[in-house]
Amino acid sequence: MDATTAAVSGLVLTLFGGVLLLWCAAEVRLRHQVRRRGVSTMATVVAENDAHGQLDSAPLLSFSVLPSAGGANGSGAAGRIAELVLTRPRGHTPLRRPERFAPGAPVRICYDPDRPCRAVLAAGEVGRTAVVDLLWSALGTACLLAGAGLLAAVGR
């Protein structure tokens, strides 16, 4: 392999692997925080009108968000109607959508009260999240090591 090609390939692989590892760590941390400090509720899987939406492995979820305790005018939550939120859960990356996420199915989730669109599936709803996280991390580590190996080979 040409030295220039090896250097560029090594740089691209190292950059991709590093960014992928950072992204994995950020997603795992976000899911952990939302599950630990978030509000637990039930959501309903919504049927999607968009044909491309069915290609997404994460289902479109609909749930009601409780009004915030302190309103802008100081009246609190009295008289306010709950807000309906449509979102997809974070960190759900299987290749195909499981059958249990059929439209109309109830799903347990946790959401961030400050950002209701930031929702994750509750711990009992996810099957192999740790395995998927390990696979993505392994891919990032492999790319990082391959890129560092190419850069080391060029530097000799």
N, CA, C and O of each residue as an XYZ file, in Angstrom:
624
protein
N       0.847     -1.171      0.000
C       0.000      0.000      0.000
C       0.897      1.239      0.000
O       1.898      1.301      0.713
N       0.525      2.190     -0.789
C       1.254      3.458     -0.889
C       1.218      4.168      0.465
O       0.240      4.063      1.205
N       2.287      4.888      0.779
C       2.397      5.560      2.075
C       1.299      6.614      2.265
O       0.754      6.753      3.360
N       0.980      7.348      1.207
C      -0.058      8.372      1.307
C      -1.426      7.737      1.536
O      -2.205      8.199      2.370
N      -1.707      6.682      0.793
C      -2.979      5.972      0.963
C      -3.086      5.384      2.363
O      -4.143      5.459      2.990
N      -1.999      4.799      2.857
C      -1.995      4.218      4.195
C      -2.188      5.294      5.257
O      -2.895      5.076      6.241
N      -1.565      6.449      5.065
C      -1.698      7.528      6.045
C      -3.125      8.067      6.076
O      -3.684      8.283      7.152
N      -3.712      8.285      4.908
C      -5.087      8.789      4.848
C      -6.056      7.756      5.406
O      -6.963      8.094      6.167
N      -5.861      6.486      5.023
C      -6.733      5.425      5.536
C      -6.601      5.300      7.048
O      -7.599      5.152      7.752
N      -5.387      5.357      7.538
C      -5.164      5.278      8.978
C      -5.807      6.432      9.715
O      -6.392      6.247     10.782
N      -5.700      7.621      9.152
C      -6.301      8.796      9.773
C      -7.827      8.690      9.792
O      -8.465      9.001     10.799
N      -8.404      8.251      8.677
C      -9.862      8.111      8.597
C     -10.351      7.043      9.575
O     -11.328      7.260     10.292
N      -9.680      5.899      9.607
C     -10.092      4.830     10.524
C      -9.933      5.243     11.984
O     -10.793      4.944     12.812
N      -8.851      5.921     12.298
C      -8.635      6.377     13.669
C      -9.699      7.391     14.072
O     -10.244      7.317     15.174
N      -9.991      8.321     13.200
C     -11.014      9.327     13.479
C     -12.388      8.681     13.634
O     -13.125      8.995     14.568
N     -12.729      7.776     12.713
C     -14.029      7.102     12.781
C     -14.144      6.277     14.054
O     -15.168      6.340     14.734
N     -13.121      5.509     14.389
C     -13.154      4.686     15.597
C     -13.264      5.518     16.862
O     -14.014      5.170     17.774
N     -12.522      6.611     16.921
C     -12.586      7.478     18.097
C     -13.949      8.125     18.263
O     -14.490      8.167     19.367
N     -14.507      8.631     17.166
C     -15.827      9.269     17.227
C     -16.896      8.236     17.592
O     -17.803      8.535     18.369
N     -16.797      7.030     17.040
C     -17.764      5.980     17.354
C     -17.703      5.598     18.831
O     -18.744      5.398     19.457
N     -16.511      5.497     19.391
C     -16.379      5.188     20.820
C     -16.940      6.308     21.689
O     -17.596      6.036     22.695
N     -16.695      7.555     21.320
C     -17.255      8.679     22.074
C     -18.780      8.697     21.998
O     -19.454      8.951     22.996
N     -19.318      8.428     20.809
C     -20.766      8.393     20.622
C     -21.381      7.271     21.466
O     -22.408      7.479     22.113
N     -20.761      6.081     21.465
C     -21.265      4.959     22.263
C     -21.280      5.315     23.745
O     -22.261      5.052     24.441
N     -20.200      5.910     24.224
C     -20.123      6.276     25.637
C     -21.180      7.319     25.985
O     -21.798      7.238     27.047
N     -21.398      8.296     25.108
C     -22.401      9.336     25.365
C     -23.813      8.757     25.386
O     -24.620      9.137     26.234
N     -24.123      7.845     24.466
C     -25.454      7.234     24.420
C     -25.712      6.367     25.642
O     -26.800      6.413     26.217
N     -24.722      5.576     26.043
C     -24.890      4.727     27.224
C     -25.104      5.590     28.464
O     -25.955      5.285     29.298
N     -24.340      6.655     28.580
C     -24.485      7.564     29.729
C     -25.858      8.239     29.726
O     -26.496      8.352     30.772
N     -26.313      8.689     28.552
C     -27.614      9.329     28.439
C     -28.731      8.362     28.829
O     -29.626      8.727     29.591
N     -28.687      7.137     28.314
C     -29.720      6.158     28.652
C     -29.723      5.854     30.146
O     -30.784      5.733     30.759
N     -28.541      5.733     30.723
C     -28.438      5.467     32.159
C     -29.056      6.601     32.973
O     -29.824      6.356     33.904
N     -28.720      7.842     32.619
C     -29.243      8.993     33.359
C     -30.754      9.110     33.236
O     -31.437      9.387     34.222
N     -31.283      8.901     32.031
C     -32.724      9.035     31.843
C     -33.452      7.922     32.593
O     -34.503      8.164     33.186
N     -32.907      6.704     32.575
C     -33.555      5.623     33.315
C     -33.491      5.854     34.825
O     -34.425      5.512     35.549
N     -32.396      6.431     35.292
C     -32.213      6.639     36.730
C     -33.002      7.840     37.241
O     -33.647      7.754     38.286
N     -32.959      8.958     36.518
C     -33.558     10.201     37.009
C     -34.823     10.609     36.271
O     -35.476     11.580     36.655
N     -35.178      9.883     35.223
C     -36.325     10.270     34.413
C     -37.652      9.867     35.022
O     -37.709      9.245     36.083
N     -38.717     10.236     34.328
C     -40.078      9.913     34.734
C     -40.496      8.658     33.993
O     -40.361      8.574     32.773
N     -41.002      7.688     34.729
C     -41.438      6.431     34.144
C     -42.904      6.548     33.738
O     -43.713      7.097     34.485
N     -43.247      6.036     32.559
C     -44.624      6.103     32.078
C     -44.850      5.021     31.023
O     -43.930      4.288     30.662
N     -46.064      4.933     30.545
C     -46.405      4.014     29.462
C     -46.596      4.822     28.179
O     -47.179      5.906     28.196
N     -46.102      4.285     27.081
C     -46.278      4.906     25.775
C     -46.991      3.915     24.868
O     -47.046      2.718     25.148
N     -47.522      4.426     23.800
C     -48.196      3.592     22.811
C     -47.448      3.708     21.493
O     -47.082      4.805     21.071
N     -47.223      2.566     20.843
C     -46.583      2.569     19.531
C     -47.589      3.097     18.519
O     -48.722      2.621     18.443
N     -47.163      4.083     17.748
C     -48.035      4.751     16.789
C     -47.785      4.191     15.393
O     -46.641      3.969     14.997
N     -48.868      3.966     14.656
C     -48.737      3.562     13.257
C     -48.212      4.744     12.457
O     -48.639      5.881     12.656
N     -47.293      4.468     11.563
C     -46.655      5.545     10.805
C     -47.246      5.646      9.406
O     -47.440      4.643      8.720
N     -47.525      6.878      9.000
C     -48.056      7.127      7.659
C     -46.948      7.085      6.623
O     -47.183      6.749      5.462
N     -45.735      7.430      7.050
C     -44.594      7.524      6.149
C     -44.028      6.123      5.888
O     -43.746      5.387      6.834
N     -43.863      5.754      4.634
C     -43.306      4.437      4.295
C     -41.868      4.314      4.766
O     -41.425      3.219      5.113
N     -41.123      5.427      4.785
C     -39.736      5.387      5.230
C     -39.637      5.221      6.745
O     -38.629      4.720      7.242
N     -40.660      5.629      7.478
C     -40.660      5.483      8.923
C     -40.660      4.032      9.359
O     -40.132      3.696     10.418
N     -41.254      3.168      8.539
C     -41.271      1.739      8.855
C     -39.883      1.124      8.751
O     -39.634      0.063      9.323
N     -38.978      1.776      8.030
C     -37.621      1.258      7.899
C     -36.793      1.512      9.158
O     -35.786      0.842      9.383
N     -37.208      2.469      9.974
C     -36.495      2.764     11.218
C     -36.785      1.656     12.220
O     -37.944      1.293     12.424
N     -35.739      1.111     12.852
C     -35.941      0.013     13.798
C     -36.550      0.489     15.107
O     -37.147     -0.310     15.830
N     -36.415      1.763     15.427
C     -37.004      2.310     16.643
C     -38.448      2.720     16.358
O     -38.700      3.444     15.395
N     -39.389      2.276     17.171
C     -40.787      2.617     16.904
C     -41.102      4.068     17.257
O     -40.440      4.674     18.099
N     -42.108      4.605     16.609
C     -42.608      5.941     16.942
C     -43.547      5.783     18.132
O     -44.513      5.023     18.064
N     -43.270      6.495     19.219
C     -44.033      6.359     20.453
C     -44.820      7.621     20.746
O     -44.382      8.726     20.428
N     -45.982      7.450     21.352
C     -46.829      8.559     21.766
C     -47.108      8.403     23.256
O     -47.494      7.327     23.713
N     -46.908      9.493     24.018
C     -47.209      9.465     25.449
C     -47.531     10.870     25.928
O     -47.182     11.861     25.286
N     -48.201     10.934     27.066
C     -48.570     12.221     27.665
C     -47.519     12.627     28.681
O     -47.026     11.807     29.455
N     -47.189     13.906     28.661
C     -46.221     14.471     29.592
C     -46.980     15.296     30.612
O     -47.847     16.096     30.262
N     -46.643     15.092     31.887
C     -47.270     15.883     32.936
C     -46.849     17.341     32.806
O     -45.703     17.617     32.453
N     -47.751     18.277     33.082
C     -47.358     19.689     33.024
C     -46.318     19.981     34.090
O     -46.292     19.340     35.140
N     -45.459     20.957     33.812
C     -44.409     21.307     34.772
C     -45.030     21.893     36.035
O     -46.118     22.469     36.001
N     -44.318     21.734     37.152
C     -44.848     22.176     38.450
C     -44.972     23.692     38.532
O     -45.929     24.194     39.121
N     -44.045     24.419     37.965
C     -44.089     25.881     38.041
C     -44.325     26.486     36.685
O     -43.452     26.410     35.820
N     -45.467     27.079     36.471
C     -45.760     27.710     35.198
C     -45.098     29.064     35.089
O     -44.514     29.552     36.057
N     -45.181     29.671     33.929
C     -44.562     30.985     33.712
C     -45.266     32.067     34.517
O     -44.641     33.043     34.931
N     -46.594     31.893     34.744
C     -47.323     32.906     35.481
C     -47.460     32.569     36.963
O     -48.159     33.266     37.699
N     -46.789     31.496     37.403
C     -46.801     31.142     38.809
C     -48.038     30.374     39.244
O     -48.179     30.073     40.430
N     -48.942     30.046     38.320
C     -50.160     29.338     38.705
C     -49.918     27.852     38.916
O     -50.789     27.155     39.436
N     -48.747     27.353     38.522
C     -48.444     25.934     38.703
C     -49.128     25.084     37.658
O     -49.427     25.550     36.559
N     -49.375     23.829     38.011
C     -49.922     22.873     37.058
C     -51.443     22.905     37.016
O     -52.045     22.214     36.195
N     -52.075     23.685     37.875
C     -53.529     23.720     37.917
C     -54.086     24.263     36.607
O     -53.671     25.318     36.126
N     -55.020     23.531     36.049
C     -55.680     23.988     34.839
C     -54.932     23.718     33.551
O     -55.462     23.994     32.475
N     -53.722     23.189     33.616
C     -52.971     22.912     32.389
C     -53.259     21.498     31.913
O     -53.442     20.587     32.721
N     -53.297     21.321     30.631
C     -53.573     20.022     30.027
C     -52.242     19.345     29.718
O     -51.277     19.994     29.316
N     -52.209     18.040     29.912
C     -50.999     17.279     29.621
C     -50.679     17.377     28.131
O     -51.576     17.408     27.288
N     -49.403     17.424     27.830
C     -48.925     17.560     26.461
C     -48.682     16.176     25.853
O     -48.149     15.294     26.526
N     -49.058     15.981     24.612
C     -48.830     14.721     23.913
C     -47.505     14.817     23.162
O     -47.274     15.776     22.426
N     -46.636     13.824     23.349
C     -45.308     13.828     22.744
C     -45.182     12.642     21.794
O     -45.576     11.526     22.131
N     -44.635     12.887     20.610
C     -44.288     11.836     19.657
C     -42.775     11.792     19.542
O     -42.150     12.810     19.245
N     -42.173     10.626     19.774
C     -40.718     10.515     19.710
C     -40.317      9.065     19.470
O     -41.132      8.148     19.569
N     -39.056      8.888     19.156
C     -38.473      7.546     19.045
C     -37.509      7.366     20.211
O     -36.817      8.310     20.593
N     -37.457      6.168     20.779
C     -36.553      5.960     21.914
C     -35.094      6.004     21.489
O     -34.746      5.595     20.381
N     -34.244      6.503     22.380
C     -32.804      6.574     22.128
C     -32.178      5.204     22.333
O     -32.645      4.409     23.148
N     -31.121      4.940     21.589
C     -30.317      3.762     21.822
C     -30.935      2.460     21.386
O     -30.510      1.405     21.856
N     -31.920      2.482     20.508
C     -32.560      1.257     20.038
C     -32.099      1.007     18.604
O     -32.589      1.648     17.675
N     -31.145      0.066     18.418
C     -30.537     -0.079     17.100
C     -30.526     -1.499     16.538
O     -29.529     -1.880     15.926
N     -31.586     -2.312     16.710
C     -31.564     -3.608     16.028
C     -31.787     -3.409     14.527
O     -32.225     -2.344     14.090
N     -31.485     -4.431     13.758
C     -31.648     -4.306     12.308
C     -33.110     -4.252     11.896
O     -33.475     -3.521     10.975
N     -33.948     -5.026     12.577
C     -35.379     -5.032     12.272
C     -36.164     -4.685     13.521
O     -35.720     -4.949     14.639
N     -37.320     -4.098     13.327
C     -38.192     -3.761     14.451
C     -38.851     -5.045     14.964
O     -39.463     -5.774     14.184
N     -38.732     -5.330     16.269
C     -39.364     -6.538     16.829
C     -40.889     -6.477     16.719
O     -41.470     -5.394     16.647
N     -41.530     -7.649     16.707
C     -42.991     -7.713     16.563
C     -43.713     -7.100     17.759
O     -44.855     -6.661     17.624
N     -43.073     -7.061     18.921
C     -43.750     -6.515     20.102
C     -43.974     -5.005     19.989
O     -44.675     -4.421     20.815
N     -43.380     -4.368     18.965
C     -43.580     -2.946     18.737
C     -44.582     -2.702     17.613
O     -44.425     -1.768     16.826
N     -45.603     -3.538     17.541
C     -46.662     -3.351     16.549
C     -47.489     -2.123     16.927
O     -47.600     -1.806     18.111
N     -48.071     -1.427     15.951
C     -48.882     -0.246     16.267
C     -49.986     -0.570     17.273
O     -50.699     -1.565     17.140
N     -50.110      0.290     18.277
C     -51.108      0.115     19.323
C     -50.595     -0.610     20.557
O     -51.288     -0.667     21.573
N     -49.394     -1.162     20.485
C     -48.852     -1.906     21.625
C     -48.375     -0.947     22.709
O     -47.780      0.087     22.404
N     -48.632     -1.282     23.980
C     -48.126     -0.444     25.072
C     -46.660     -0.776     25.362
O     -46.255     -1.937     25.308
N     -45.869      0.258     25.671
C     -44.442      0.101     25.935
C     -44.086      0.939     27.160
O     -44.513      2.089     27.268
N     -43.311      0.376     28.079
C     -42.853      1.145     29.231
C     -41.607      1.935     28.832
O     -40.672      1.395     28.242
N     -41.618      3.221     29.167
C     -40.482      4.092     28.846
C     -40.134      4.956     30.050
O     -40.879      5.021     31.027
N     -38.990      5.616     29.957
C     -38.594      6.680     30.875
C     -38.259      7.883     30.003
O     -37.656      7.736     28.940
N     -38.647      9.066     30.450
C     -38.320     10.274     29.682
C     -37.731     11.323     30.598
O     -37.962     11.328     31.807
N     -36.969     12.204     29.997
C     -36.351     13.317     30.715
C     -37.408     14.407     30.882
O     -37.924     14.908     29.883
N     -37.748     14.792     32.127
C     -38.792     15.805     32.299
C     -38.422     17.164     31.708
O     -39.309     17.939     31.350
N     -37.129     17.463     31.599
C     -36.717     18.732     30.999
C     -36.819     18.710     29.482
O     -37.088     19.737     28.860
N     -36.609     17.553     28.891
C     -36.713     17.360     27.435
C     -37.545     16.108     27.179
O     -36.980     15.024     27.033
N     -38.852     16.225     27.122
C     -39.698     15.036     26.980
C     -39.441     14.218     25.715
O     -39.749     13.027     25.682
N     -38.887     14.835     24.684
C     -38.592     14.074     23.468
C     -37.414     13.123     23.665
O     -37.192     12.233     22.844
N     -36.667     13.304     24.738
C     -35.543     12.425     25.042
C     -36.086     11.279     25.890
O     -36.182     11.398     27.112
N     -36.440     10.174     25.243
C     -37.027      9.026     25.922
C     -36.206      7.773     25.626
O     -35.570      7.662     24.578
N     -36.233      6.845     26.562
C     -35.576      5.548     26.393
C     -36.546      4.470     26.817
O     -37.452      4.716     27.614
N     -36.357      3.275     26.283
C     -37.171      2.155     26.718
C     -36.799      1.807     28.143
O     -35.625      1.877     28.508
N     -37.781      1.431     28.963
C     -37.516      1.047     30.345
C     -36.668     -0.219     30.365
O     -36.622     -0.962     29.385
N     -36.001     -0.455     31.482
C     -35.052     -1.562     31.589
C     -35.683     -2.907     31.232
O     -35.010     -3.746     30.632
N     -36.938     -3.141     31.574
C     -37.585     -4.412     31.260
C     -37.948     -4.575     29.799
O     -38.197     -5.696     29.356
N     -37.987     -3.490     29.034
C     -38.397     -3.531     27.629
C     -37.250     -3.842     26.668
O     -37.480     -4.244     25.527
N     -36.033     -3.655     27.128
C     -34.887     -3.875     26.253
C     -34.323     -5.264     26.509
O     -34.171     -5.688     27.654
N     -34.019     -5.956     25.438
C     -33.524     -7.310     25.591
C     -32.022     -7.388     25.705
O     -31.481     -7.764     26.745
N     -31.354     -7.030     24.629
C     -29.904     -7.201     24.580
C     -29.185     -5.881     24.335
O     -28.359     -5.783     23.427
N     -29.483     -4.893     25.116
C     -28.852     -3.595     24.931
C     -27.358     -3.673     25.179
O     -26.572     -3.062     24.456
N     -26.961     -4.427     26.204
C     -25.538     -4.537     26.521
C     -24.771     -5.198     25.382
O     -23.640     -4.806     25.095
N     -25.362     -6.188     24.733
C     -24.709     -6.865     23.617
C     -24.528     -5.916     22.441
O     -23.466     -5.885     21.819
N     -25.561     -5.145     22.139
C     -25.480     -4.186     21.035
C     -24.449     -3.108     21.348
O     -23.669     -2.718     20.479
N     -24.446     -2.624     22.594
C     -23.449     -1.623     22.988
C     -22.034     -2.178     22.862
O     -21.129     -1.473     22.414
N     -21.838     -3.433     23.252
C     -20.516     -4.058     23.129
C     -20.104     -4.229     21.668
O     -18.936     -4.036     21.328
N     -21.047     -4.586     20.809
C     -20.724     -4.739     19.381
C     -20.305     -3.405     18.761
O     -19.324     -3.345     18.020
N     -21.056     -2.323     19.067
C     -20.682     -1.009     18.538
C     -19.327     -0.566     19.086
O     -18.510      0.005     18.363
N     -19.100     -0.838     20.374
C     -17.817     -0.480     20.981
C     -16.676     -1.294     20.378
O     -15.585     -0.768     20.158
N     -16.925     -2.570     20.111
C     -15.903     -3.409     19.478
C     -15.573     -2.904     18.074
O     -14.408     -2.900     17.675
N     -16.593     -2.480     17.325
C     -16.356     -1.918     15.995
C     -15.515     -0.651     16.087
O     -14.576     -0.466     15.313
N     -15.852      0.216     17.032
C     -15.077      1.443     17.212
C     -13.644      1.163     17.621
O     -12.717      1.802     17.122
N     -13.454      0.209     18.527
C     -12.106     -0.144     18.972
C     -11.298     -0.755     17.838
O     -10.119     -0.443     17.675
N     -11.933     -1.634     17.046
C     -11.236     -2.258     15.920
C     -10.804     -1.216     14.891
O      -9.686     -1.274     14.379
N     -11.680     -0.272     14.591
C     -11.328      0.792     13.639
C     -10.205      1.661     14.187
O      -9.286      2.036     13.458
N     -10.283      1.977     15.470
C      -9.255      2.797     16.097
C      -7.904      2.089     16.061
O      -6.888      2.705     15.738
N      -7.888      0.803     16.391
C      -6.638      0.040     16.375
C      -6.092     -0.145     14.956
O      -4.884     -0.047     14.738
N      -6.973     -0.411     14.000
C      -6.521     -0.572     12.612
C      -5.941      0.737     12.086
O      -4.908      0.743     11.416
N      -6.611      1.839     12.395
C      -6.090      3.139     11.964
C      -4.764      3.483     12.613
O      -3.869      4.016     11.958
N      -4.629      3.180     13.913
C      -3.373      3.447     14.607
C      -2.268      2.541     14.060
O      -1.115      2.959     13.950
N      -2.623      1.302     13.719
C      -1.624      0.404     13.116
C      -1.151      0.900     11.765
O       0.043      0.840     11.471
N      -2.062      1.390     10.938
C      -1.675      1.942      9.642
C      -0.791      3.182      9.810
O       0.204      3.345      9.104
N      -1.162      4.044     10.745
C      -0.366      5.246     10.971
C       1.013      4.890     11.525
O       2.004      5.538     11.188
N       1.079      3.870     12.367
C       2.373      3.437     12.902
C       3.242      2.833     11.802
O       4.457      3.034     11.786
N       2.620      2.094     10.881
C       3.362      1.482      9.773
C       3.925      2.551      8.826
O       5.023      2.394      8.291
N       3.188      3.606      8.628
C       3.633      4.697      7.756
C       4.786      5.457      8.426
O       5.712      5.915      7.756
N       4.716      5.581      9.734
C       5.721      6.346     10.468
C       7.076      5.671     10.572
O       8.053      6.313     10.956
N       7.157      4.396     10.241
C       8.449      3.681     10.339
C       9.404      4.062      9.275
O      10.520      3.545      9.233
